[in-house]
Amino acid sequence: MKTNERLMTTLDRLPYGEESLSENLKVTKKIPSGIKSSELYRDIIRIAWPSFVELLLTQLTSMADLMMVGAMGGKTNPEIGTQALAAVGLTTQPKFLLMTAFIAMNTGITALVARNKGTNDSKQANLVVRQGLLFTFVATLLLSILGFFFAKPLVLFMGSTEAIVTKWATQYLQIQMIGFLSFALNSTITAALRAVGDSRTCMIYNLIANIVNVIFNWLLIFGHFGFPEMGVAGASLATVIGQFVAFFIALGVLLRGNGFLKLECKLGFMPNKLVLVNMLNIGLPAMIEQLLMRAGMIIFAKTVASLGTTAYATHQVCMNIQALSFMTGQAFAVSATTLMGQSLGKRRTDMAQAYCSRTRIVGLCFSALLALVFIFFGGNIVGLYNSDPNIIKMGGHIMLFVAFLQPFQSSQFIIAGGLRGAGDTKATAIFTFITVLLIRPIVAICLVSTSLGLYGAWIAMATDQIVRSALVLWRYNSGKWKTIKLKSEQ
């Protein structure tokens, strides 16, 4: 099948809508005339399954990273593995904080490219991609330099109290900053390809990168086949090598073209005011949302870190496993974002509603299956990371929280993805402020200091997820996302 044929959806054979996007705010599940429900599910799965495989394998690679890091010291000295797990965990929130700028702008790129795909305007879509790469390059170059030189203060700020943990975490974060630019540029290319429905290509090059990552993990953490035994630093370097591989393959794909998108460097990368304004209108609220989320997560992580190395290592393991369950919601969120954006680009709000509601149904089915896995095998999965019986016991209990949160988490990811595809990012930023920056840390601070300890932190997380899921659903049902217009549509 040719690439441009693979990008076609049911939407492409429908005429442009004539109604105003501001009309008929009521959200319904009614299928548009002449469309079969099976066709909608086909489009959803076709876009989601490569993203699901890609994200799943990426998270499995992350889990393999932590399992290998946690195996340092072996069964004879599991404390080394516990310290290593804590070191990697301390770098997570600072790294995500530095990623905020380009992740937010990728939201704008996805929404704009998807709308241009809906109008079949390849020229404008490629202009958006070039502007996105320009912004990502400049912003990430500055952030990576700051992250490298302020790595140790960031780790100490996160609550590191042991000298060896601080040393390892600093090394890990500095190495991550060396490969930060390639990771950021790759994510921008991926956002653009997913926007036109080409998630299969993204899956392929990220799968290759994950394989490279795992191989170099084994070589560099433990020093096999004459490679230096680098421990935690080796895990970080292996990740960076994999990221470089993904970027160069992704760049090659974009330079060659996929039937709709093609990077033509000869057209230049000079700033375009209209495109940047549209990107910022969508991206800035998303950036604020991400900053608020990171601020809340940092407060939350520091609260958990105050419980000690063992508790924090347990928390990091469970968060890593929970991130595996994020993959289902995020994969179907890609479908929701892409199909919502393309539908609105064609002024088919009826199709946008039909796609989003069915994407949520499919996502909820997958989340139920994951919940069962975590209920029956949660403790066993935790045991793969570290042999400390305290970590295994406590982690097994926390996995019940993870199982309970699955349907709320899935619904929130998918509907929020649909809202972002519509460019409705301001509302999600407000909801993030309410839940992640207020509810989660306040509840955590109140409960962690009691006898609940780490369990109190996860009760706080559950409260956040449930409230945020309800708020996002309320916003979608209001239909106000139909009123969002780009500058060129005014």
N, C-alpha and C positions, 0 to 999 in steps of 0.2 A: 504493500500500500504506500502511495506517495505521501510525503509529509503533509502537503497542503490538504489532501483528502482526509488525513488522520485528524486534522484540526477542525473539520466540519462538525457541527452539531445540528440537532433538530431545528434550532433557532435560525440557522442560515437559510432555510428554505421558506421561512415565513416573511410576509411583507412588513415594512416598517409600520409602527403604530402611528396613529394620527392624533391620539388624545394627548393632552398636556400631562406632563409628569406630576403636576400638582393635583390632578383630578382623582377622585375616587380613592380617598385615603384608607378606606376599609380594606383590611387584609383578609383574603379568603383562600381556600384550598382548591377552588374550582379549576378544572383543567381547561385551557383555552380550546375553542372549537377547532376540530380537525386534528387534535393532538392526542395520542395515546399515552397513558401513564407509563407504559413500558418503555416508550421512547425517551421520556424524561429520566427514568432510572438508568437507562443505558448511557445517556450523556453524563450523568452524575458519576457512575462507576468508571466510565472510560477515563475521565479526568482524575478521579480520586485514587484508583488502584496503583498507578505508578508513583504517585505522591506518597501513598500509604507504604508501599514497599521501600521507597527511598528513605522516608522518615523512620520507618521501623528499623531498617538496617543501620541507619545513622545512630539511632538510640541504642541498638544492640552493640554497636561499636563502642559507644560511650560506656555502656555497662561492662564490656570486655576490658576497657581501659581501667575502670575502677576495680574490677575483679583481680586484674593483674597487679595493680597497685596495692590492693588489700592483701595480696598473697605475699608481699614482701615480708621477710622474716620467717615465713613458713609457719607450720603448726608449733614449732619449738619456741618461737618468739612472736606471737600474734600482735603484741603491742606496737611493733614497728609498722605493721600493716594498718593498724588503727590510726597511728599518727599520720601515715601517708594519706589515708582516706580523708582525714580532717584537713590536711594541707591542700588537697585538691578542692575540697568543698569550700574552703575559705576564699578561693579565687573565683568561684562561680558568679556571685553577685557583682563584684567589681568588673568582671569581663562583660556581663550583660549590660551593666550601666554604660560602659564605653561603646557598646553596640547600638545604643539607643538611636543615635542619629541616622545611621543608614537603614536600620530596621523600619523606622518610621517613614523615611522617604520611599522605601520599597513598597509601603502601603499605597502611597500616591502613584508610584509607577505602575503597580498592578491594576489599580482602578482606572487609570488613564489609558493604558495599553488595551485593557479589556473593552473599554468603551470604543476605542478606535477600531478594535477588531469587529465590534458590533456594527460600525459604520463602514467597515472594509477600507479604512484609510491607513494603508500600510506606511505611506510617507510620514504621516503625523506620528504613528506609533514608533517608528524608528528614530524620529527626532526626540521623542520622550525618552527612549532608551539611552541615546547619547547624552542627554541632559542628566539623566539619572547616574550614569557612569561618571560624569564630570563631578557632580556633587559628592558622590561616594568617595571618589579618589581624594578630593581636597579635604573633606571632613575626616575621613579615616586616617589619612596620613598624619594629621595633627593629633588626633586622639591616640594613635599608636605610640607616638613619641612621648606624649604625656603619661600614658599607661606604663611604658617601659621604665621611665625615670622615677615614677611615683609608686612602683609596684610594692615595695616594702611598706611604706606608710599606709597603703590601701589594705594590705594584709593585716597590719597591726590594728587598723581601724575596725576591721571585721571581728576583732576579738581574740586574735592569736596570743596565747600566753606561754607556749613552750618554744624554746629557741630553735629546736630542730624542725618543728612544724612551720615556724616563721621562715626559716631558711628555704625549706622545700617549696613552700607556697610562693615565695618571692621568685625563685628560679622558674617555677611553672608559669607564673603570670608573665614574666619578662619574655620567655620563649614564645608564649602565645601572641604577644605584641609584635614580635618579629614577623609572624605570618598573618597578622591582622588584616593587612591591606588586600592580600589575595583572597582571604575568606570573605571580606566585605564585597569586593567586586564580583565574586562568584555568586553571592546571594542576590545582587542586583540583576545579574543576567538570569538567574533562576526565577526571580519574581516576574520578569518580562516574559519568559518562555511559558510559565504557568498561566499567565494572563491570557495567552492565546490558545490555551488548552494543550500545549506540548509538554505535559508533565513526564512523558515517557523518556524524553531525552535527558531531562534533569535526573531521573532515576538512574539512568545508565552511567553518567559520569560521576555521580555521587556514590554509586555502588563501587565503582573502580577505586575511588578515593578511600572508601571505608576498608576495602581489602588491603590497600597499601598501608593504611593506618594500623590495622591489626598486626600485619607482618612486622612492621617496624616497632610496634609495641613490644612484641616478643623478643626482638633483637636488641632493643635499646634499654628496656627496663631491667632485664636480667643479664645482658651481655653475652648473648649466644653468637656463635660463628665468628668470634674475634671482634665483635662490636663492643664498645665500652659499656660497662654496667652503670647506667645513669640513674636508675630508680625513677623517682617522680619526674625529674627533668626529662628523662627518656620518653615517658608517656606524653609529655607536652610536645617534644620535638617530633614524635611520630604523628601526632595530630596535625602539626604544621605541615609536614611533608605531604600528608594526604590532602590537605587543603590546597597546596600548590598544584598538585596533580589535577584536582577538580577544576580549579580556575583555568588552567591552560587548555583543558579539554573543552570547557564551557565557552571560552573565548574563541576557540577554533570553530565551534558550532555556530556561534553568532557571526563570525567573519564569513563563513561559508553560506549561511542563510538557511532558514527552515521552511521557506515557502511564503512566509508573511513577514518575519523579522530578519533583518540583515544589517550588520554593523558595517557601514561604509565610512572609514576614517577620513577619506578625502573630502567628505562633506563638512568636516570640522566639528569642534566641540565648544564653539563660542556660546556663552549664555544666551538663552532665549527667554525674554521676560514673561511672555504669556504662558509658556510651558512651566516655567519655574513657579509662577504665581499659582497655577492649578495644582502643581505638586505640593507646594507649601500649604495651600488651603486644606488639602487632604492630609498631608504629612505632619504639619505642625501639631494639630490636635492629637494625632497618633504618637508624636514624639512626647508631648506632655503626658499622654497616657502611659507611655513606657517609662518616663522619668518618675512619675508617681508610683508606678508599679515597682520600679527598682528601689526607690526610697523606702517603700513599705516593706519590700522583701529584705532589704539590708537591716532595717530595724528588727524585723522578724528573725533573721539569721543571727544577729548579734544577741538577741534574747535567748535563742536556743544555745548559742555558743557558751553562754554563761553557765550552762549546766555541766560543762566539762567535756573532755576529749571523747570519751566513750559515747555519751549521749549525742554529741554533735556528729560523730562518725555514723551512729545508727540513723540519725536524721538524714544525713547525706545519702546513705544507702537507700533509704525509703523514698527520698525525693527522686533519686535516680531511677528507681523502679517505677514510681508514679509517672515520670516523664515518658516511660514506655507507653503508658496508657494515653498520654497526650497525643500520640501519633495518630490514633484513630480520629479524634476530633479535629486535629490540624489538617489531616489528609482530606477529610470531607469539607473542612473550611475552605480549602483550596478550590474545591468544586463550587461551593457557595459563592465565594468571591468572584471567581472567573465567570460563572454563568449569570450572576446578578449584574456584574458590570457589563457584560455583552448584551444582556437583555435590555438594560436601561439605555445602552448606546443605540439600540434599535427602537427605543421608546416602547418596549413591550413589558409594561409593569405586570401584566397578567402572567407572562412567562417567568419573570423574576420571582413572583410569589409561588408559582407552581414548583419551580426548581428548589427554592429555599426550604419549603415545607417538606418536600420529599427527601432532600438531603438530610434533614434533621431526623426523619424516621429511620433511614438507613444507619445513621450514626448511632442512634439509640440502641438499635439491635446489636451492633458490634460492641457497644459499651457494656451491655448486659453479659455478653460472653466473657469479656475481660474481668468483670466483677466476680464471676464464678471462679475463674482461674486464681484470682488473688485470695479469695476466701479459702479455697481448698489447698493452695500451694504457696501461699505468701511466705510462710516461715522457711520453706525449703529454698525459695528464691533468695531470700536474705542470706541464708547460709552459704551461698555461692560466693559471697563477697568477703567474708571473714569468718574464722572459726571460733571467735570469742562467743561463749554461750550467752553472755549478757546481751550482746548485740542481736543474736539470733532470737532470743526470747522476746525482747522489747520490740524488735523489728516485726516479728510475726504478729504481734498485737496491733501495731500501727497499720499493717497491711489491710486490716479490716476497715480502717478509716478510708484507705485508698479505694477499696471495693465499693464502699457506700457512696463515694463521691462520683463514681463513673458516669451515671446518667446526667447529673447536673453539669459536670465538666464537659461532656460531649455536646450537650445542647448549647452551652455558653459559647464554646469555640465556634460551632457552625453558624449560629445566628449572628455572632459578632463578625464572623467572616463575611456573611452576606451584607451586613451593614457597611463594612469597609468597602466592599465591592461597589456599593451605592455612593461611597464618599461620605457616609454619615459617621465620621470619626469623633466629633465633638461629644456626642452622647456617651460613647464608650469611655472617653477620657474622664468624664464626670463620674461614671459608675466605678471606674478604677480608683479614683480618689476616695470615694465613699467606702469601698470595700477593702482595698489593699493597703491604703495609707491610713485609714482610720479604724475600721472594724477589726481587721486581722491583727495588727500590732497591739492595739489596746486590749483586746481579749487575750492575746498571748501573754502580754506583760502581767495581766491580772491572774491568769491561771498557772503560768509556769512557776511562779513563786510559791504556789501551794504544793500540796503533796502530789498533785497530778503530774508535775514535771513536764517531760516531753509529751505526754498524752495531752496536756493542756494546750501545747502549741498546735497539735493536730486538730483539736476541737476548734481552735481559732481559725485554722485553715478551712475546716468544713463549713463554719459559719460564713466566711468570706465567699466560698464557692456557691453556696445555696442562694445567698442574697444577690450576688452578681448575676447568677443565672436567671433569677426572677426579674431583675431590672432590665437585662438585655432583651428578654422575651417581651416584656412590656413595651419597650421602645420599638421593637419590630412590629408588634401588633398595632401600634399607633399609626403606622403607615406614613410617618413623617419623612422617612427616607426617600419617598417618591418625589419630594420637592427639591432634592439636591440637584443643582445644575452647575456645570462648568462655565468658565468665563466665555468660551466660544459659543455656548448655548443660550447666553442671555438675550 
